[in-house]
């Protein structure tokens, strides 16, 4: 999780988005292109559900 910074563009299983907040209770908040905010856990980084956009 330390590789993620606020404002970073990421790819998730729901689409692309921007990291809007870093770990609040160990979660990463990502705002997707449609405005939806999704939360990801450290396990999601390990499994590849969220990763930095290429």
Order of alpha helices (4+ residues) and beta strands (2+ residues): beta-beta-beta-beta-alpha-beta
